[in-house]
Amino acid sequence: MIRTVLNCARIALIVLALAACARQAPEQRLRQTVAQMQEAVEQGRPRDFMTNVAADFIGNDALDHDGLDRLLRGQLLLNAKVGVRTGPLQVEMGQGDTATVRFTVLLTGGDGRFLPERGQLQQVVSHWRLADDQWRLYSASWSPAVE
């Protein structure tokens, strides 16, 4: 009887260990990618942000990958401190290896003192694809959020 209980305990431990080592679900990895991109902007690391943007990216007004890179770098040069606060992410997993993420974001900027000097609340719809086991942003649109 004790041997049976010990065997069951071993099996349970093995199952738990395998579950802990299992790869994260695609949605969870996508949420982490968005969080890493947010952190990269706040820490003034545009290169790290752009590693998750697909080469064929398209945004508002036909903004392409290079244009997004210039826009981001310009904002980081104009503002000593940039803040990015996202609302809850609404993730919709698509067919195959695609996803859509909708969220509101509060963007702030200024000289880095106590209060930001500028701020905008934007509604964002972003489209992602999984390539080489990494989520890449291939399309995004944003507009002022209305309440």
Secondary structure as the mmCIF struct_conf table of DSSP 4:
data_model
#
loop_
_struct_conf.conf_type_id
_struct_conf.id
_struct_conf.beg_label_comp_id
_struct_conf.beg_label_asym_id
_struct_conf.beg_label_seq_id
_struct_conf.end_label_comp_id
_struct_conf.end_label_asym_id
_struct_conf.end_label_seq_id
HELX_RH_AL_P HELX_RH_AL_P1 ILE A 2 CYS A 21
BEND BEND1 ALA A 22 ALA A 22
HELX_LH_PP_P HELX_LH_PP_P1 ARG A 23 ALA A 25
HELX_RH_AL_P HELX_RH_AL_P2 PRO A 26 GLU A 42
TURN_TY1_P TURN_TY1_P1 GLN A 43 GLY A 44
HELX_RH_AL_P HELX_RH_AL_P3 PRO A 46 MET A 50
TURN_TY1_P TURN_TY1_P2 THR A 51 ASN A 52
STRN STRN1 VAL A 53 ILE A 58
HELX_RH_3T_P HELX_RH_3T_P1 ASN A 60 ALA A 62
STRN STRN2 ASP A 64 ASP A 64
HELX_RH_AL_P HELX_RH_AL_P4 HIS A 65 LEU A 78
BEND BEND2 ALA A 80 ALA A 80
STRN STRN3 LYS A 81 THR A 86
STRN STRN4 GLN A 90 MET A 93
BEND BEND3 GLN A 95 ASP A 97
STRN STRN5 THR A 98 GLY A 110
BEND BEND4 ASP A 111 LEU A 115
BEND BEND5 GLU A 117 GLU A 117
STRN STRN6 ARG A 118 ALA A 131
TURN_TY1_P TURN_TY1_P3 ASP A 132 ASP A 133
STRN STRN7 GLN A 134 PRO A 144
#
